[in-house]
Amino acid sequence: MENIKGKVVAITGASSGIGEGIARHLAELGAKVVLGARREDKLKQIANEITAAGGEAIYSILDVTSPEEVKAFAQLGVEKFGQLDVFVNNAGLMPLSMINGYKISEWHQMIDVNVKGVLHGIAAALPIFEANDSGQFINITSVGDRWVGPTSTVYSATKFAVRAISDGLRQEVSRNIRVTLVAPGPTESELPNTISDPELKDMAINLFRKDLLPASAIAKAVAFAISQPSDVDVNELVVRPTGQKNL
Ligand code: NDP
């Protein structure tokens, strides 16, 4: 695939699921990957496996709710690999619940990670991209960035927000900076573990998670967007399991 080899790609939420899949796939295609998340043991293992397979990977503990930590994370790519070409805003959580469950701390957590975390990623990487007049954001939303149903109200709101932020960003940045939104349907990952109500977790799995994409399907969509010539900006990719019709 063109335009990926040698690129430095920073990925938030790279310790499991989709972020891990993106890191492994891009490293196989020759990108230098910078992995960030809170679980160091997972990051270390994934980075070691990528390196053992002949790829280039480094990692850093990262909490995306801290703008300072996200800034240092974006700088790490520049410090260790000399540049930053792509920033993947992927970290997220999905503690589904009904509004009248009043799980206010979970609402706050989703807004802090899914929305403010993405804004922190933009604030960290955009100055680097602007200095080089080159770069690409990949923002991982969800089919919930255009669909809302009972229990997904706040989660979908965070993803609708990231879709709005992505399109505004696309229009504001220079002609040479790309903004890509990738909206996955249900995908194999640890995401359902963030649902605190066991009944809702079962319901979500039974209703929406019978057909699951492998994380590699989202990684391939990300690779497609990066691999385009620099004057081609793939703005939105929606990827669902073929059998998933009700989201
Ligand atoms: P996982 O739970 O497997 O991965 C979530 C990742 O986010 C983990 O690496 C986790 O790492 C990280 N994370 C969570 N909170 C923070 C934080 N405060 N700071 C840094 N990293 C954090 O789920 P997915 O891979 O599915 O989720 C990735 C993205 O994909 C999310 O944005 C999700 O909304 C989106 N998505 C997923 C779908 C699915 O069906 N799987 C469908 C549609 C969208 P750690 O705990 O180590 O910090």
Residues whose N, C-alpha, C, O or C-beta is under 5 A from the ligand:
A	BS01	NDP	G13 A14 S15 S16 G17 I18 G19 G36 A37 R38 R39 L62 D63 V64 T65 N90 A91 G92 L93 V113 I140 T141 S142 V143 P184 G185 P186 T187 E188 S189 E190 L191
